[in-house]
């Protein structure tokens, strides 16, 4: 497995648009994520990482990196690491997964992100011009 890392942004409400079949979620934020029932999460039990069908959020500790290789993930093809502006350890978590050779992606939660912007300035100008042509403006 190649440890390809990519990044994206999303909101907690629209995170399902980022997740693909075979993804597991590692939520480093206190936010509740809008995911499909049964989405696998990585949680903590007895100081070790484990895979769960229940939503989980964890406060990353450096020693968790030791248990990454011991995660049993037969149907998991990628880990989606959910972080936000207040979470400072996403890069160390990403390095730990990369060192283990596990494909992962970092997704930064924002109140508003580019994926939620329906029209940019150029789109708004084009709409306004068309409305002028039609006599509405």
N, C-alpha and C positions, 0 to 999 in steps of 0.2 A: 504494500500500500504506500502510495506517495503522500506526503504530508503537505498537500497544497493548501495554502492559506489565502483566503480572499476576505474582503470587507464589504459591508453594506450598511445602510441605515434603514430604520423602520420605526414604527410606533408599537407600543404594547398591544394596541387593538388590531393592527394589521400585520402582525408577525407571521400569520399563516401564509401570507404571500411569499415569504422568504423560504419557508420550510419545504423540503422535498421528501418524497418517500425514502425511507432509510436514514433520515436524520434523527439525531438525538439532541436534546437541548440541555445546555449547561447555563442556567440562569444565575448570573452574578449580581442581579439587581433585586431589590425588594418588591418590584412591580409584578402584578399578576398578568400573565400573558394570555392572550386570546388564541388558544390552540385547539386543534381537533382532539376530541376525547381519545385517549389511548396513545397520545404522542409520548414517546419515551423521554424521560428526563434523567439527568445524572444528579443523584443526591448523595448525602453523606450518612453513613451508619458506622458506629464504632470507630470514628476517625478515618474511615476509608471511603473512597468513591464507590458508588454502586448504581446500577441501572434500575429505574423504577417507571412504572406506568402512571404514577401520580405526579402532578406538578410539584416541583421542588425548586427552592432558591438556596444558594449556598454562599457563605462568606469564605472565599478562597483562602486557604492556608498553604504555605510553602510545602509542607509535608504531604499534601494531597498528590503532588507530582509523583511520589513514589508508588501510588496505587493506580496510576493511569494504565500501566501495562497489564495490570491484573483485572481490568474491567472485562467482563465477558460480553462481547458485542457481536454476536453472530449475524444479526440482520441489520446492523448499523453501518452505514457507509461513510457518514460524515457527522462531526460534532459541530453544532451551531452554538457558539459562545455568545451569550447575550450580556451586553454591558451597557453602561450609560455614562454620562459625563462625570458622575460622582465615583465611579468605579475605577480605581487606578491600577488594578493588577491584571488587566486584560492581556497586556503584552507578555507578562511572565507566564500566564496560563497558556497563551498561544505557543510560547517557546517550549513549555512542558509537553504539549501535544505534538509539536513538531519533532522534538527529540524522541518521542515514542513512535514516530512515523504514522500518526493517525491524522487523516484528512480532517480539516476543520475550517470554520469560517467565523469571523468576528462580526457580529451585528450590533451596532450602536443604536440604542433607543433614544429617540428625540421626541419632543412634543410635536414638532412639525419637521418633516424631512422632505427631501426632494421627491421621494416616491409619492408623497401626498399632495404635491403641488400640481393641480390640474391644468393651470394655465400660467405660462410665464409671461413676461412683459410683451414679447413679440406676439404671442397668441392674443393677448388682450387688445393690442393695437389692431391686429387683423380683424378681430370681431367688431371693434368699434368702427373701423373703416367700412366694413360690410353693412353695419347698421346705418351708417351715414348714407351709403349708396342706396339703401332701401327707403331712406327718408325718415327713419326713426330717430336719428340724432341730428 
